């Protein structure tokens, strides 16, 4: 029963946070936001995994030197956030590779991290 009370309190609190929205429209709105969020995250992760695969399939870390030509950042704060997200994707990828007992791939990708960090932090 306390679970239901806590959930009800949480729902009311969240409803109060959303200005002008009723409690009934909140779950639909939140669902829509998270659906879009999931799509954006999956697109981002797939793009990063593709870059990591390119790195792992090449002997030269310079192989992806020009890949960022198409990417633009509006200001330096956006660049820092993008860099942080890409570093996070790398950490997650390394974690899962190691959990899959793919130590050699994880090590190679981690060794390429210096090149990746230069890319993450390079001015655009």
Beta strands, then each sheet from edge to edge (+ up, - down):
end
